[in-house]
Amino acid sequence: MRRVLYILAPLVLVVLIFIAILIFLSQNKSKGALQVTSTPVAKVYLDGQLIGQTPLCKCDLKEMIAVGNYTLRLVPTEGNLEPFEQRIAISPKILTVIDRSFGQQGLSDGSIINLVPIDDKKDAQISVTSFPNTAQVYLDNNLVGETPVLLENITESDHELKLARDGYKDKIVRIKTVLGYRLDALIFLGINPDIASAAATLISSPSATLPVAKVIILETPTGFLRVRDQASLNGAEIAQVSPGESYQLLDEQNNWYQIKLNDGKTGWISSQYAQKQ
């Protein structure tokens, strides 16, 4: 009997280890990691719940986030800067990386990087989307197309991704591709500060004739831009406008533009998704 127990003991130990591994993998498959950085420091909310402030990394298993789609909101802790809000996906066993540089009057820029499994395990891909659209895409200093663009047959390695568009700051993101995955890069471009400075000079000069009387609606994550009854995210939605449309600019206030709609009504839109003409 004792001999039988000696034989069974190692088997029981192996079974217990195997069960522990299965439990770990099961937990890992249902969670993903999230890393968020910003300048300046910002509070991080997921679906309205405060989960910390930047720099933030939910990378340990016990801190990882359940797989699913969330509304991410970053609220700067200093300066009169507009919060950033975007829908993101947390994927199983994948690190989602978010970076945001806040600025006034459309000067903010940032990126959201994620990995998505693909069928071809011997291929690595890169998908690049930008706001605004039609930005030139450079991979390792080689022009490879305009956004949105899908790049296939990419080597598994570290790469430099650069986006450029007239009137906007170049945005450089360092990435690492993995075989069997598509790297999704969502890039937000900030307006060139020289252009913004020139516009500010015109506005501050009492003798200057302002040539800017309209704003054009830029691409948005939702495909439309909400018009509110006051210059605040708490304002009631009174209408929606679409990318590419142009409206008369009436006033500016704390990163908001007051516009005149086609039906004669007036409302406020976020300056993050609009550009003066």
C-alpha positions as a Markdown table, in Angstrom:
| # | Residue | x | y | z |
|---|---|---|---|---|
| 1 | Met | 0.0 | 0.0 | 0.0 |
| 2 | Arg | 2.8 | 2.4 | 0.9 |
| 3 | Arg | 4.5 | 1.6 | -2.4 |
| 4 | Val | 1.4 | 2.4 | -4.3 |
| 5 | Leu | 1.2 | 5.8 | -2.5 |
| 6 | Tyr | 4.8 | 6.6 | -3.5 |
| 7 | Ile | 3.9 | 5.9 | -7.1 |
| 8 | Leu | 0.7 | 8.0 | -7.0 |
| 9 | Ala | 2.2 | 11.0 | -5.2 |
| 10 | Pro | 4.3 | 12.3 | -8.2 |
| 11 | Leu | 1.2 | 11.7 | -10.5 |
| 12 | Val | -0.9 | 13.7 | -8.1 |
| 13 | Leu | 1.7 | 16.5 | -8.1 |
| 14 | Val | 1.9 | 16.6 | -11.9 |
| 15 | Val | -1.9 | 16.7 | -12.1 |
| 16 | Leu | -2.1 | 19.6 | -9.7 |
| 17 | Ile | 0.6 | 21.5 | -11.6 |
| 18 | Phe | -1.3 | 20.9 | -14.8 |
| 19 | Ile | -4.5 | 22.1 | -13.3 |
| 20 | Ala | -2.8 | 25.3 | -12.0 |
| 21 | Ile | -1.4 | 26.0 | -15.5 |
| 22 | Leu | -4.9 | 25.5 | -17.0 |
| 23 | Ile | -6.4 | 27.9 | -14.5 |
| 24 | Phe | -3.7 | 30.5 | -15.2 |
| 25 | Leu | -4.2 | 30.3 | -19.0 |
| 26 | Ser | -7.9 | 30.4 | -18.6 |
| 27 | Gln | -7.6 | 33.6 | -16.5 |
| 28 | Asn | -5.1 | 35.1 | -19.0 |
| 29 | Lys | -7.4 | 34.4 | -22.0 |
| 30 | Ser | -10.2 | 36.4 | -20.5 |
| 31 | Lys | -8.0 | 39.4 | -19.7 |
| 32 | Gly | -5.7 | 41.9 | -21.5 |
| 33 | Ala | -3.2 | 44.5 | -20.5 |
| 34 | Leu | -3.5 | 48.3 | -20.8 |
| 35 | Gln | -0.7 | 50.9 | -20.8 |
| 36 | Val | -1.5 | 54.6 | -20.8 |
| 37 | Thr | 0.9 | 57.5 | -20.9 |
| 38 | Ser | 0.2 | 61.2 | -21.3 |
| 39 | Thr | 1.7 | 64.7 | -21.1 |
| 40 | Pro | 0.7 | 66.3 | -18.8 |
| 41 | Val | -0.4 | 63.7 | -16.2 |
| 42 | Ala | -4.1 | 62.7 | -16.7 |
| 43 | Lys | -6.6 | 60.7 | -14.7 |
| 44 | Val | -7.7 | 57.5 | -16.5 |
| 45 | Tyr | -11.3 | 56.4 | -16.7 |
| 46 | Leu | -12.8 | 53.2 | -18.2 |
| 47 | Asp | -16.5 | 53.4 | -18.7 |
| 48 | Gly | -16.7 | 56.2 | -16.3 |
| 49 | Gln | -14.7 | 54.4 | -13.5 |
| 50 | Leu | -11.4 | 56.0 | -12.3 |
| 51 | Ile | -8.7 | 53.3 | -12.6 |
| 52 | Gly | -5.6 | 55.5 | -11.9 |
| 53 | Gln | -3.6 | 58.2 | -13.5 |
| 54 | Thr | -0.8 | 58.3 | -16.1 |
| 55 | Pro | 1.7 | 56.7 | -16.4 |
| 56 | Leu | -0.5 | 53.6 | -15.9 |
| 57 | Cys | 0.1 | 50.0 | -16.7 |
| 58 | Lys | -2.4 | 47.3 | -15.9 |
| 59 | Cys | 0.1 | 44.6 | -16.8 |
| 60 | Asp | 0.1 | 42.1 | -13.9 |
| 61 | Leu | -2.4 | 39.3 | -14.2 |
| 62 | Lys | -4.3 | 40.4 | -11.0 |
| 63 | Glu | -4.6 | 43.9 | -12.5 |
| 64 | Met | -5.4 | 43.1 | -16.1 |
| 65 | Ile | -8.7 | 44.1 | -17.6 |
| 66 | Ala | -11.5 | 41.9 | -18.7 |
| 67 | Val | -11.7 | 41.5 | -22.5 |
| 68 | Gly | -14.2 | 43.8 | -24.2 |
| 69 | Asn | -14.9 | 47.3 | -25.6 |
| 70 | Tyr | -14.6 | 50.3 | -23.3 |
| 71 | Thr | -14.9 | 54.1 | -23.4 |
| 72 | Leu | -11.5 | 55.5 | -22.3 |
| 73 | Arg | -11.4 | 59.0 | -21.0 |
| 74 | Leu | -8.3 | 60.9 | -20.1 |
| 75 | Val | -8.7 | 64.1 | -18.0 |
| 76 | Pro | -5.5 | 66.3 | -17.6 |
| 77 | Thr | -4.8 | 67.2 | -14.0 |
| 78 | Glu | -3.3 | 70.6 | -14.9 |
| 79 | Gly | -4.0 | 73.4 | -17.3 |
| 80 | Asn | -7.2 | 74.2 | -19.0 |
| 81 | Leu | -7.0 | 71.3 | -21.4 |
| 82 | Glu | -9.8 | 69.4 | -23.1 |
| 83 | Pro | -10.2 | 65.7 | -22.0 |
| 84 | Phe | -9.7 | 63.0 | -24.5 |
| 85 | Glu | -12.3 | 60.3 | -25.0 |
| 86 | Gln | -12.1 | 57.2 | -27.3 |
| 87 | Arg | -13.6 | 53.7 | -27.7 |
| 88 | Ile | -10.9 | 51.1 | -27.2 |
| 89 | Ala | -10.8 | 47.3 | -27.3 |
| 90 | Ile | -9.1 | 45.1 | -24.7 |
| 91 | Ser | -8.0 | 41.8 | -26.4 |
| 92 | Pro | -7.1 | 38.5 | -24.7 |
| 93 | Lys | -3.4 | 38.3 | -23.8 |
| 94 | Ile | -2.7 | 41.5 | -25.7 |
| 95 | Leu | -1.2 | 44.8 | -24.5 |
| 96 | Thr | -3.1 | 47.9 | -25.7 |
| 97 | Val | -0.8 | 51.0 | -25.6 |
| 98 | Ile | -2.2 | 54.5 | -25.5 |
| 99 | Asp | -0.2 | 57.8 | -25.5 |
| 100 | Arg | -1.6 | 61.3 | -25.5 |
| 101 | Ser | 0.1 | 64.7 | -25.6 |
| 102 | Phe | -2.4 | 67.4 | -24.7 |
| 103 | Gly | -2.4 | 70.9 | -26.2 |
| 104 | Gln | -4.6 | 73.9 | -26.8 |
| 105 | Gln | -6.7 | 74.6 | -29.9 |
| 106 | Gly | -6.2 | 71.3 | -31.8 |
| 107 | Leu | -2.5 | 70.9 | -30.9 |
| 108 | Ser | -3.1 | 67.6 | -29.1 |
| 109 | Asp | -1.7 | 64.4 | -30.7 |
| 110 | Gly | -1.5 | 60.8 | -29.7 |
| 111 | Ser | -1.7 | 57.1 | -30.7 |
| 112 | Ile | -3.5 | 53.9 | -29.8 |
| 113 | Ile | -1.6 | 50.6 | -30.6 |
| 114 | Asn | -3.1 | 47.1 | -30.5 |
| 115 | Leu | -2.4 | 43.7 | -31.9 |
| 116 | Val | -5.0 | 41.5 | -33.7 |
| 117 | Pro | -4.4 | 37.8 | -34.6 |
| 118 | Ile | -4.4 | 36.9 | -38.3 |
| 119 | Asp | -4.7 | 33.6 | -40.1 |
| 120 | Asp | -1.3 | 33.6 | -41.7 |
| 121 | Lys | 1.1 | 32.8 | -38.9 |
| 122 | Lys | 4.1 | 33.5 | -41.1 |
| 123 | Asp | 3.1 | 37.1 | -41.9 |
| 124 | Ala | 3.1 | 40.4 | -39.9 |
| 125 | Gln | 0.9 | 43.3 | -40.9 |
| 126 | Ile | 0.4 | 46.9 | -40.0 |
| 127 | Ser | -2.9 | 48.8 | -40.3 |
| 128 | Val | -2.7 | 52.6 | -40.0 |
| 129 | Thr | -5.6 | 54.9 | -39.5 |
| 130 | Ser | -5.3 | 58.6 | -38.8 |
| 131 | Phe | -7.4 | 61.6 | -37.7 |
| 132 | Pro | -7.5 | 63.6 | -39.9 |
| 133 | Asn | -7.4 | 61.2 | -42.8 |
| 134 | Thr | -5.2 | 61.0 | -45.9 |
| 135 | Ala | -1.9 | 61.4 | -44.0 |
| 136 | Gln | 1.3 | 60.1 | -45.7 |
| 137 | Val | 2.7 | 57.0 | -44.0 |
| 138 | Tyr | 6.4 | 56.3 | -43.8 |
| 139 | Leu | 7.7 | 53.0 | -42.5 |
| 140 | Asp | 11.4 | 53.1 | -41.7 |
| 141 | Asn | 11.7 | 56.4 | -43.7 |
| 142 | Asn | 10.1 | 54.8 | -46.8 |
| 143 | Leu | 6.8 | 56.3 | -48.1 |
| 144 | Val | 4.3 | 53.3 | -48.2 |
| 145 | Gly | 1.0 | 55.0 | -48.8 |
| 146 | Glu | -1.7 | 57.3 | -47.3 |
| 147 | Thr | -4.1 | 56.6 | -44.4 |
| 148 | Pro | -6.1 | 54.4 | -44.1 |
| 149 | Val | -3.6 | 51.8 | -45.3 |
| 150 | Leu | -2.9 | 48.1 | -44.7 |
| 151 | Leu | 0.7 | 46.9 | -45.0 |
| 152 | Glu | 1.4 | 43.2 | -45.5 |
| 153 | Asn | 4.5 | 41.0 | -45.5 |
| 154 | Ile | 6.2 | 43.1 | -42.9 |
| 155 | Thr | 9.3 | 41.7 | -41.2 |
| 156 | Glu | 9.0 | 40.8 | -37.5 |
| 157 | Ser | 11.1 | 43.5 | -36.0 |
| 158 | Asp | 11.2 | 47.0 | -34.5 |
| 159 | His | 10.0 | 49.7 | -36.9 |
| 160 | Glu | 9.6 | 53.4 | -37.0 |
| 161 | Leu | 6.2 | 54.6 | -38.2 |
| 162 | Lys | 5.8 | 58.3 | -39.2 |
| 163 | Leu | 2.8 | 60.2 | -40.4 |
| 164 | Ala | 2.9 | 63.5 | -42.1 |
| 165 | Arg | 0.1 | 65.8 | -43.4 |
| 166 | Asp | 0.1 | 69.5 | -44.6 |
| 167 | Gly | -0.8 | 71.8 | -41.7 |
| 168 | Tyr | -0.1 | 69.2 | -39.0 |
| 169 | Lys | 2.9 | 68.1 | -36.9 |
| 170 | Asp | 4.7 | 64.9 | -38.0 |
| 171 | Lys | 3.9 | 62.1 | -35.7 |
| 172 | Ile | 6.5 | 59.3 | -35.1 |
| 173 | Val | 5.6 | 56.1 | -33.3 |
| 174 | Arg | 8.1 | 53.2 | -32.6 |
| 175 | Ile | 6.4 | 49.8 | -33.0 |
| 176 | Lys | 7.3 | 46.1 | -32.9 |
| 177 | Thr | 5.6 | 43.7 | -35.3 |
| 178 | Val | 4.9 | 40.1 | -34.5 |
| 179 | Leu | 4.4 | 37.1 | -36.9 |
| 180 | Gly | 0.8 | 36.0 | -36.9 |
| 181 | Tyr | -0.6 | 39.4 | -35.9 |
| 182 | Arg | -1.8 | 42.7 | -37.4 |
| 183 | Leu | -0.6 | 45.8 | -35.6 |
| 184 | Asp | -3.4 | 48.3 | -35.6 |
| 185 | Ala | -2.2 | 51.9 | -35.2 |
| 186 | Leu | -4.7 | 54.7 | -34.7 |
| 187 | Ile | -2.9 | 58.0 | -34.9 |
| 188 | Phe | -4.2 | 61.5 | -33.9 |
| 189 | Leu | -2.3 | 64.4 | -35.5 |
| 190 | Gly | -2.0 | 67.8 | -33.9 |
| 191 | Ile | -2.1 | 71.0 | -35.9 |
| 192 | Asn | 1.2 | 72.6 | -36.8 |
| 193 | Pro | 2.0 | 75.0 | -33.9 |
| 194 | Asp | 3.4 | 77.6 | -36.4 |
| 195 | Ile | 0.0 | 77.8 | -38.1 |
| 196 | Ala | -1.8 | 78.0 | -34.7 |
| 197 | Ser | 0.6 | 80.8 | -33.6 |
| 198 | Ala | -0.1 | 82.8 | -36.7 |
| 199 | Ala | -3.8 | 82.5 | -36.2 |
| 200 | Ala | -3.4 | 83.6 | -32.5 |
| 201 | Thr | -1.5 | 86.6 | -33.7 |
| 202 | Leu | -4.3 | 87.6 | -36.0 |
| 203 | Ile | -6.9 | 87.2 | -33.3 |
| 204 | Ser | -4.9 | 89.2 | -30.7 |
| 205 | Ser | -4.2 | 92.1 | -33.1 |
| 206 | Pro | -7.0 | 94.7 | -32.9 |
| 207 | Ser | -6.2 | 96.1 | -36.3 |
| 208 | Ala | -6.0 | 92.7 | -38.0 |
| 209 | Thr | -8.8 | 91.7 | -40.4 |
| 210 | Leu | -9.7 | 88.1 | -39.5 |
| 211 | Pro | -9.8 | 86.0 | -42.7 |
| 212 | Val | -11.0 | 83.0 | -40.7 |
| 213 | Ala | -14.8 | 83.0 | -40.6 |
| 214 | Lys | -15.6 | 79.3 | -41.0 |
| 215 | Val | -14.6 | 75.9 | -39.6 |
| 216 | Ile | -14.4 | 72.6 | -41.4 |
| 217 | Ile | -15.4 | 69.4 | -39.5 |
| 218 | Leu | -12.6 | 66.8 | -39.3 |
| 219 | Glu | -12.8 | 63.0 | -39.2 |
| 220 | Thr | -14.1 | 61.7 | -35.9 |
| 221 | Pro | -14.0 | 58.3 | -34.3 |
| 222 | Thr | -17.8 | 58.1 | -34.5 |
| 223 | Gly | -18.2 | 59.4 | -38.1 |
| 224 | Phe | -20.0 | 62.5 | -36.8 |
| 225 | Leu | -19.5 | 65.4 | -34.4 |
| 226 | Arg | -22.0 | 66.3 | -31.7 |
| 227 | Val | -23.3 | 69.9 | -31.5 |
| 228 | Arg | -24.1 | 71.0 | -27.9 |
| 229 | Asp | -26.1 | 73.9 | -26.5 |
| 230 | Gln | -23.1 | 75.0 | -24.4 |
| 231 | Ala | -19.3 | 74.8 | -24.5 |
| 232 | Ser | -19.1 | 71.7 | -22.3 |
| 233 | Leu | -19.3 | 68.0 | -22.6 |
| 234 | Asn | -22.2 | 68.3 | -20.2 |
| 235 | Gly | -24.1 | 70.3 | -22.7 |
| 236 | Ala | -27.2 | 68.8 | -24.3 |
| 237 | Glu | -26.8 | 67.5 | -27.9 |
| 238 | Ile | -28.9 | 69.6 | -30.3 |
| 239 | Ala | -27.5 | 68.4 | -33.6 |
| 240 | Gln | -24.9 | 66.3 | -35.4 |
| 241 | Val | -22.5 | 67.5 | -38.1 |
| 242 | Ser | -20.4 | 65.3 | -40.5 |
| 243 | Pro | -16.7 | 65.3 | -41.5 |
| 244 | Gly | -16.0 | 67.6 | -44.5 |
| 245 | Glu | -18.9 | 70.0 | -43.8 |
| 246 | Ser | -18.2 | 73.7 | -43.3 |
| 247 | Tyr | -19.9 | 76.1 | -40.9 |
| 248 | Gln | -19.8 | 79.7 | -40.0 |
| 249 | Leu | -17.6 | 80.4 | -36.9 |
| 250 | Leu | -19.2 | 82.7 | -34.4 |
| 251 | Asp | -17.2 | 82.4 | -31.2 |
| 252 | Glu | -14.5 | 80.4 | -29.4 |
| 253 | Gln | -14.4 | 79.4 | -25.7 |
| 254 | Asn | -12.2 | 76.9 | -23.9 |
| 255 | Asn | -11.4 | 74.5 | -26.8 |
| 256 | Trp | -14.9 | 74.9 | -28.2 |
| 257 | Tyr | -16.2 | 76.6 | -31.4 |
| 258 | Gln | -19.6 | 78.1 | -31.6 |
| 259 | Ile | -21.0 | 77.6 | -35.1 |
| 260 | Lys | -24.1 | 78.5 | -37.1 |
| 261 | Leu | -26.0 | 75.6 | -38.4 |
| 262 | Asn | -27.8 | 75.5 | -41.8 |
| 263 | Asp | -31.2 | 75.9 | -40.1 |
| 264 | Gly | -30.0 | 79.1 | -38.4 |
| 265 | Lys | -29.5 | 77.5 | -35.0 |
| 266 | Thr | -26.2 | 78.0 | -33.1 |
| 267 | Gly | -24.3 | 75.5 | -31.0 |
| 268 | Trp | -20.9 | 74.4 | -29.8 |
| 269 | Ile | -18.5 | 71.8 | -31.1 |
| 270 | Ser | -15.2 | 70.5 | -29.8 |
| 271 | Ser | -12.2 | 72.3 | -31.5 |
| 272 | Gln | -10.4 | 68.9 | -31.4 |
| 273 | Tyr | -12.4 | 67.8 | -34.4 |
| 274 | Ala | -12.7 | 71.0 | -36.3 |
| 275 | Gln | -10.2 | 73.3 | -38.2 |
| 276 | Lys | -10.5 | 76.9 | -39.0 |
| 277 | Gln | -10.6 | 77.9 | -42.7 |
